Amino acid sequence: MLIVCAAALVGGCRKQGDGGHPPAPVLPGGTGGATAREAVERFMTAARVQDLDAMSQVWGTASGPVRATMSRPEWEMREVVFMRCLRHESWRVLGEAPAAASERLMIVETRFRDLTRSTNFYAVLGPQQRWYVRAFDMTPLESICQRPL
């Protein structure tokens, strides 16, 4: 059942590079972000417009974007869940600080309908001095995740 639901959600997201078409072009300025904050901004924008390819270019590790280290079906399925939990009308960075392993921690507040929630985002420096969103805490966003569309 979960796979069927996730597959239905993927259908509503923007995908490029399927069906023998070339993969999506890299975002202007390259993958990742020039700063940790820019990586989070691109990630949140991709979540807002439900652009799987754009999100896969800024979600990653110190090795680079997930699209280079994970199969497309795997990152797409994960991103569908991310997008549901990151739905928002607005968002803002409340704070930024150094984190373990030279990462950056950002506290991000999201507003969705009558809900306002804050969560932690972790950004990591990758190849070519580009920053990637490595992870974010989904637990504080559960009420948004579970909210009907």
N, C-alpha and C positions, 0 to 999 in steps of 0.2 A: 504494500500500500504506500509506504513512504517513497519508494522509487517512482511509482506512478505519480504521486503528488509532486515530487521534485521535478520529474520530467515535464509535467504540466506547467510548473513555474518557469522552467528554463525556456519554454516556448514563448513566454511573454517578455523575455529579456532580449536585448539586442545582441546578435551574434554575427560575426563576420568570419569569412574564411571557411565556411562550410561548403559541402557539396562540390568539391573540386575547385572552388574559388580560391584565390590567393589569400593568405592570412592578412589580418588587418594591419595597416601601416602602423609603425611605432608612433606614439604620441609626439607632438611637437616638443622639442627639447629632449627627446630620448625617453627611455624607460625610467621608472623611478621618479624621484624629484631632486632638484638641486639642493634642497634642504629637507630635513625631516618634516617640517610643517607643510612644505609643498607636496610631499608624498601623501600626507594625510588629506590635504585638500583635494588632490586628484582622486584618491580612494573614495572619499565621501561624495565627490561629484559623480564618479562612476556609479556608486550605489544609488544616488538620487535618480539618475537617468537610466538605470538598469543596463549598463553597458559592460557586459562580461569581458570583452577584449580589453577595454580601457582599465578595468580593475586588475586584470591579470598582468598588466604592465607596471603596476605600482605595488602590488602585493608580492612579497618575496622574502629572500633571506640575504645573508652576506654573499651568497653565490650568485645573486641576481633575481630576476623576476620568476615567479612560479611557472610561467609558460615555457621556460627553458629547462625546468627541473621536474615537472610533473606532467602527466598525460592530460590532454585537453578535457576528456570527459570528467576526470577527477577534479580539476580546478573549477570547471564549470559548475559541477554539483555543489561544491563547497561555497562558491561565490553566490549561488542562488540563496543559500541559507544566510550568508552575510547580508545580502541585499534586503532580505525580509527584515532582519533585525536592525538594519541601519536606515530603514525608511525614515524620512524626516521632511519637515517643512523648512527647518532651519537648524543650524548647528554652529558651534563656536568652540575654539580652544580656550579652556579656562586656565591652563597652566602647562608649563613645559619644564622638564628637568632632565639631567643626566640619569641614566639607568645602568644596570649591570652590563658588562661586556661591551662597553662603549656605545650602547643604544641610547635612544632618546625616548623618554616617557612623555606622553601628552595626555592631559585630561580633557576629554571632549564631551561637551554637553549637546545632546540632540533633543529636538522638539518634534513630536509627532502627535497631531491632533491635540488632545488635552494632556498628553504625557510629556514630561521633561525628565530625561535621565542623563547621568554622567557615567562615563566609563574611561578606562585607560587604553591608550593605543601605544604600541611599541614600534619604533622605527629603527632600522639598522642600516649602516653604511655598507654598500655593495660595490661591485665593479665600477670603474670609471668615476669613483667618488659620487655615486648616485644613491639616494636614500630610498628604502622600501619599507612599507608597512609589513612588519613581520607578524603581528598579531594584535588582537584587541580582546578585551574581556567581554564576553557575551552575557554573562550572568546578570549584570545590572540592566541589560536591555530586554530581558525575558518578557516583560509586559508588552513591549513593542513587538517582539517576535510573534507573540501569541495573539496579537490584535487582529481581528478579521480585516480583510482588505476593504 
